[in-house]
């Protein structure tokens, strides 16, 4: 008989490289799942680690192996600091996504570093991790994995949209939960904000002051990925191969690039979240980009756009990876084949006791 209450730490590092998100959460299961986030914090990466993680896509196998070990030590130290800082004593598991370096599901391959067994010994806690590999082995995209949490924790919304390094969405269609990546978001916006000397475009103010280049906008919207059927997912490979070369082929200022890309993001999301009079739930760092949200509302005039409290905005992915870990411990389905394209629903993740 499974218990009703769990206290876990959810750990997530996203492709936007904002840092490592940690959340200490209580989950309760009586009739339905409910949750409360007690403590949460983002630990930023040092400049040295930012450089390593940005460049790791070009590493050879031995360099990746070395990076995996050093990143696991870093992650363990961050988690241990979080536990100590908040004096957390009741922990059923630490549920960690790790950090994605390579994501090539079409080649049957995905790599998230920080998921090797030594993390258990460094933290001395039960670890649930490595959530994506099994799905890829079953023919799935290995992403997105959040929708089971949307289904069970946020069912009152028509669309659950995350605006992180990439935008991804989940919703019910014909009785099935489906989900997929829509477009790059902060992987691109942060890159060009960096060129202006800032880590990100605060509230979208730089983009707001720029001008749309209609030719670039058209070419972005015409990229083949957007016409592909779902399930589908994106990684930095797509951004580096398709997005940056296209944007940089235009002789326009950085604010114009930001303005054009915000419009592109808005158009692509609005094409998907198109049901009239619906409720759209938005989380992720992009929820703070007021200009992007305004452009979304422009394209979705009858949609109720819901932006939750700060903890849920910032730590939803950490929250849901904590939830995925609990479902794994209970040997319950935590990945839906309707979402990833895998051959079957399954319970993914690796447990290090």
Steps between C-alpha positions, in 0.01 A plus 500: 500500500648834393503787745308823440768758591840554342767762556742527211754735350446566129811610309506646149759668279357634175647579162470874564784456756334717762641268766393199704144521632425317825164467672410318821144385451233307685273288283180354640292231335156432642243521220715722278858621510563834668828676577661777698841651426666569836849618401643589162812662363696540179876455521664690214788355304844661515639651180733200473209256516291704258783479247541125553129426462464720192797333331429141611299425186837496318683276753637159403394189699788511748444871565129431555581223747729733695236774489235258628709418806587862580142616443368223725730626776379856443135392505551295816662796674209728401240249623692445823522877556123530443428222751731655758383859446134415557572227759300241308475173689193325357598408144352198322708557188699751298354498148747653257476564127867584454607725212439418134814510287395299195146429387473301177196274534495446123834322552380315810717709726465754782747598771426672830808540717485475879316168504782258581490280815763701690239769569328266749820457699579872494155601627415189707135508394277286279542640148256473210653628178576442130140544390545530122714208380242222537243689295745546212581128517126434461492708183384822667628855483610490865320832535302672621451310825309766694150422357419220746532766768281737299241223472497412869587832670363774268200338334278811517688668213447440127867559422809482722778703338857520624718785378854391579794439270230373265123533508314178555132435543271222616125457462233237456393404149247228425540355849880487489757729655733629232799727533790625296753777464374800306800728448821630654447779752764600756779308327471766229376805694770465767770456234421836343447668838855383580620689192357814660685422822207361699420143614143530368258753353329626817121510442571494124587870498781466244276303265219751548727782382605315184340470159372186330686387191218347298728300270680337796168437671365325192811284464489403867134402471577298186758276671421135440473407870178697541323299232599163648232297678534440872644341706811707447765659718779754472856526624788745467600316182197655325578848631864481398432348159183686395412801713827685563632469141170628362469795739866594460469502120297820538675834553267629768571627850470279806177660619349430158606138530338476842182672380469273199561185702243594765246537221605164359459331840155656544380396156614140544341465846175659384476253211501214754300648792220605268185368670263795557408603855761272652719525812875517438728435798851645455812421702875524447728802488326631189189567709686808631554632147207740505542600138490136386187439708341814350573374148350161588185670629485696175489178298265324746235764578237264644743294708530541876875515562580384855839572655533341847702588810877545477587161646288316246629716210862448589499148636228313311751275323680419826158437652400259226828311493446451873157363410643273228738361759213413735310327221815301419538396865137384489567323167218702344492637146682831477547528124217491249560349158244744357742777599842365404418251226647207695368153431313490832420690819769431755657583835834661427800594709784330683491455879821502704415391856 
